[in-house]
Amino acid sequence: MTQYELDKTKRSALIVTTTSSFLTPLALSTVNIALPSIGRFFSLDVMTLSWIATAYLLSAAIFLVPFGKIADIYGRKKIFVLGTAIFTASSFILGISNGPVILIIFRVFQGIGGAMIFGTGIAILSSVFPLGERGKVLGINVAAVYVGLSVGPFLGGILTQQIGWRSIFLFNCPLGIFIIILTLKRLKGDWSEGRKDSFDIIGSLIYSIMLLFLMYGFSKLPSVKGIWLIIIGIAGLSGFAWWETKVKHPIIDMSLFMTNRVFTLSNLAALLNYSATFAVGFLLSLYLQYIKKLSPQTAGLILVSQPFVQAILSPLAGRASDRIEPRIVASLGMAWTAIGLILLAFLTDTTGILYTVITLIIIGTGFALFASPNTNAIMSSVESRFYGVASSMLATMRLLGQLFSMGVAMLIFAIYMGEFEASASQHIHLMRSIKTAFIIFGLLCIFGVYISLTRGDLRKR
C-alpha cells in the first residue's frame, strides 16, 4: 500500500468510526426523550417503557465481546458494515412499528447492531493508526460520543415535538447508509489477525448469560431479586473464567488479565470511572428540578455543560497521551473528577447555579482527561489480534459501570426514601440521598486514582 493509499485509508477510517461513534449514543439519548410520547401513543405503563429503554443496553452488552472476537477472526470491516446495516434496518422498522412488542424486539436488534459497531470501531482505528498517532484519533472518537450524548436530548426533543416520535428512529437511517457506503468504497483492508482461531460458542453462551444476570440484577437493585441475580452472575463469571482457561481459542484470553497489568487495571479504572460518573446527570436533574424548582429545559441546558467540555477537551487529552505516559494523564483526569464529585456533595437548597455549572465543568474536564488516554492505554497494551476483544471489553466496562452507578443511586434512594417517589415534598430525604451518592461516587473515584496510577507504564512494556 502506497503512502497516499495509507493516508486515504486513515482518513476514511476516522470518518466512518467517528460518525458511528456519534450515531450510536445519539440514538440512545434521543429515545430517552421520546419515551413519554411513545407511552402516550401506545398507552404503555412505566415498566414496558423501561424495557424499550433497557432492551438496547442489555443486548448491546451481551453481544459485545462475542462479536469482538468474531471480528478478530473474520474481519473487523465485515462485522462493522454488517452491524451498521442491522442498526440501520432496525431503526427503520422501529420508525414504522405498530406496537410495543415490535418496539422492544427491534430495540434488541438495534442493540446487537450497536454491539457490532462498538466492538469494531475503536479496533479499526487501532489497526490503522500506529501507537504515536493513536491517542489523537481515539480522542476525536471519544469526543464524537460526547457530542452525540449532548445533541441527543436537544435534537430528540425537537424531532419528537415537531415531527413525532417515529422521526427519532428514522433519523438514524441516512447516517447509517452513509457509513455503509463510505466504508465499502473507501476503507481498504479487513483486519482479521485472529483468522486462525476458532470461535468459542460455549464460552460465548456462558458469558452472555452471566452478563445478562449481572446487568439485569443491577437494574433491579436494591430489591432482593436484584441481589440474587448479581450473586448468580458473579458465580457465572467464575465458571466462565474457568472454562476460558480450558479451551484452545477462548473468546477472552484470560492471560490478558493475569499477565497484562496495564490491560487489567485500565479496564478496572474504566469500570470505576463510569460507576462514579454516570448517575451524575440523573441526580443533578432531580436536584435542579425538585430542589431548585427549575424547568426541564433549563435543567437540561445546565447539564449539557459537562459533555460539552468533554467533547472539546477529549481530542487534546488523547493527543497528550501520545506524548505523555497515558496513566499519568488518565490518573490526573480521575483525580480531577473526584474533586468535582466531592464538591457536589456540598450542594444545598441555597447553592447558586454557578457553583453547579463550575463543578460540572470540573467533572467534564476530568472525564475528558481520563477517557481518551485510558482507551489509548487499553488498545495499545494488547497485540493487534486482540483489538476487537479489547475494544469490546472496554465498551462492556462502560455499560456495566453505567448500570452499577444507577444501581447505587437507587439503593441510596431506597434507604433514605423507602417506597416514596422522588418529589419536592420529600425535600430533606431527597437532598440527603443526593449528597450521600456524591460522597460514595467521590470515594470510588479516589480508589480509581490509585488503580490508575498502579497500572504500570505502557511504554516500558
C-alpha positions, 0 to 999 in steps of 0.5 A, spaced: 500 500 500 502 506 497 503 512 502 497 516 499 493 509 499 495 509 507 493 516 508 486 515 504 485 509 508 486 513 515 482 518 513 476 514 511 477 510 517 476 516 522 470 518 518 466 512 518 468 510 526 467 517 528 460 518 525 458 511 528 461 513 534 456 519 534 450 515 531 450 510 536 449 514 543 445 519 539 440 514 538 440 512 545 439 519 548 434 521 543 429 515 545 430 517 552 426 523 550 421 520 546 419 515 551 413 519 554 410 520 547 411 513 545 407 511 552 402 516 550 401 513 543 401 506 545 398 507 552 404 503 555 405 503 563 412 505 566 415 498 566 414 496 558 417 503 557 423 501 561 424 495 557 424 499 550 429 503 554 433 497 557 432 492 551 438 496 547 443 496 553 442 489 555 443 486 548 448 491 546 452 488 552 451 481 551 453 481 544 459 485 545 465 481 546 462 475 542 462 479 536 469 482 538 472 476 537 468 474 531 471 480 528 478 478 530 477 472 526 473 474 520 474 481 519 473 487 523 470 491 516 465 485 515 462 485 522 462 493 522 458 494 515 454 488 517 452 491 524 451 498 521 446 495 516 442 491 522 442 498 526 440 501 520 434 496 518 432 496 525 431 503 526 427 503 520 422 498 522 422 501 529 420 508 525 414 504 522 412 499 528 405 498 530 406 496 537 410 495 543 412 488 542 415 490 535 418 496 539 422 492 544 424 486 539 427 491 534 430 495 540 434 488 541 436 488 534 438 495 534 442 493 540 446 487 537 447 492 531 450 497 536 454 491 539 457 490 532 459 497 531 462 498 538 466 492 538 469 494 531 470 501 531 475 503 536 479 496 533 479 499 526 482 505 528 487 501 532 489 497 526 490 503 522 493 508 526 500 506 529 501 507 537 504 515 536 498 517 532 493 513 536 491 517 542 489 523 537 484 519 533 481 515 539 480 522 542 476 525 536 472 518 537 471 519 544 469 526 543 464 524 537 460 520 543 460 526 547 457 530 542 452 525 540 450 524 548 449 532 548 445 533 541 441 527 543 436 530 548 436 537 544 435 534 537 430 528 540 426 533 543 425 537 537 424 531 532 419 528 537 415 535 538 415 537 531 415 531 527 413 525 532 416 520 535 417 515 529 422 521 526 427 519 532 428 512 529 428 514 522 433 519 523 438 514 524 437 511 517 441 516 512 447 516 517 447 509 517 447 508 509 452 513 509 457 509 513 455 503 509 457 506 503 463 510 505 466 504 508 465 499 502 468 504 497 473 507 501 476 503 507 481 498 504 483 492 508 479 487 513 483 486 519 482 479 521 489 477 525 485 472 529 483 468 522 486 462 525 482 461 531 476 458 532 470 461 535 468 459 542 460 458 542 460 455 549 464 460 552 460 465 548 453 462 551 456 462 558 458 469 558 452 472 555 448 469 560 452 471 566 452 478 563 445 478 562 444 476 570 449 481 572 446 487 568 439 485 569 440 484 577 443 491 577 437 494 574 433 491 579 437 493 585 436 494 591 430 489 591 432 482 593 431 479 586 436 484 584 441 481 589 440 474 587 441 475 580 448 479 581 450 473 586 448 468 580 452 472 575 458 473 579 458 465 580 457 465 572 463 469 571 467 464 575 465 458 571 466 462 565 473 464 567 474 457 568 472 454 562 476 460 558 482 457 561 480 450 558 479 451 551 484 452 545 481 459 542 477 462 548 473 468 546 477 472 552 484 470 553 484 470 560 492 471 560 490 478 558 488 479 565 493 475 569 499 477 565 497 484 562 497 489 568 496 495 564 490 491 560 487 489 567 487 495 571 485 500 565 479 496 564 478 496 572 479 504 572 474 504 566 469 500 570 470 505 576 470 511 572 463 510 569 460 507 576 462 514 579 460 518 573 454 516 570 448 517 575 451 524 575 446 527 570 440 523 573 441 526 580 443 533 578 436 533 574 432 531 580 436 536 584 435 542 579 428 540 578 425 538 585 430 542 589 431 548 585 424 548 582 427 549 575 424 547 568 426 541 564 429 545 559 433 549 563 435 543 567 437 540 561 441 546 558 445 546 565 447 539 564 449 539 557 455 543 560 459 537 562 459 533 555 460 539 552 467 540 555 468 533 554 467 533 547 472 539 546 477 537 551 477 529 549 481 530 542 487 534 546 487 529 552 488 523 547 493 527 543 497 528 550 497 521 551 501 520 545 506 524 548 505 523 555 505 516 559 497 515 558 496 513 566 499 519 568 494 523 564 488 518 565 490 518 573 490 526 573 483 526 569 480 521 575 483 525 580 480 531 577 473 528 577 473 526 584 474 533 586 468 535 582 464 529 585 466 531 592 464 538 591 457 536 589 456 533 595 456 540 598 450 542 594 444 545 598 437 548 597 441 555 597 447 553 592 447 558 586 447 555 579 454 557 578 457 553 583 453 547 579 455 549 572 463 550 575 463 543 578 460 540 572 465 543 568 470 540 573 467 533 572 467 534 564 474 536 564 476 530 568 472 525 564 475 528 558 482 527 561 481 520 563 477 517 557 481 518 551 488 516 554 485 510 558 482 507 551 489 509 548 492 505 554 487 499 553 488 498 545 495 499 545 497 494 551 494 488 547 497 485 540 493 487 534 489 480 534 486 482 540 483 489 538 476 487 537 476 483 544 479 489 547 475 494 544 469 490 546 471 489 553 472 496 554 465 498 551 462 492 556 466 496 562 462 502 560 455 499 560 456 495 566 459 501 570 453 505 567 448 500 570 452 499 577 452 507 578 444 507 577 444 501 581 447 505 587 443 511 586 437 507 587 439 503 593 441 510 596 434 512 594 431 506 597 434 507 604 433 514 605 426 514 601 423 507 602 417 506 597 416 514 596 417 517 589 422 522 588 418 529 589 419 536 592 415 534 598 420 529 600 425 535 600 430 533 606 430 525 604 431 527 597 437 532 598 440 527 603 440 521 598 443 526 593 449 528 597 450 521 600 451 518 592 456 524 591 460 522 597 460 514 595 461 516 587 467 521 590 470 515 594 470 510 588 473 515 584 479 516 589 480 508 589 480 509 581 486 514 582 490 509 585 488 503 580 490 508 575 496 510 577 498 502 579 497 500 572 504 500 570 507 504 564 505 502 557 511 504 554 516 500 558 512 494 556 
